């Protein structure tokens, strides 16, 4: 991979730029209570920590209340990390994923409407990440956020930090296309040579990009500070294409990302 600065830097949001673990858990718990109204008001002690440890398996938000369902049903963390099958829990619950998504999004919208400051307080940004984005905002590299979250939530969080990305630079769940398809669209329209680097904290997503056609030149980086396991990071370290990135590197200039 050439060390020249990329034309486009595509960033996943959760686990790369923003640590919203506190928010994910509260939103997931409230969603779970709406799906199962008989559940008590407060989550059992320690559930938040168990949830945080298995969070690396989540691709999209609708899986989060199902993680709570699995943990409460006594499925072990190891079992979840090895073989997460959200569709089995979906079937047991008797709900469609779109229904759960709609409940989760309305939980978030109602939370923001009721107390936006409290919602924002449940997120933190990784040290140096916002500063890095602000520095890039005035440079030649275009920043694009590619997230499975609703784009407006990511946009709002970034805007409050002084990073004002337009809707055309935030690809959220509403785009309804898998990340490899979005990445292909980002490099397609140009006839001139473009380089695209993609930073993501979920190894399976990077693997999907590796398998996708026409994305062979995309630089792939696993955010080692995000929601992944030691095993994921080890796999990335051994991978001949994926680069395991540290938060320190992320905060530095592009050439340091690909230094051996
Ligand atoms: Mg992520």
Boltz pocket constraint, residues with backbone or C-beta under 6 A from the ligand:
constraints:
  - pocket:
      binder: B
      contacts: [[A, 12], [A, 13], [A, 14], [A, 15], [A, 16], [A, 200], [A, 201], [A, 202], [A, 226], [A, 227]]
      max_distance: 6.0
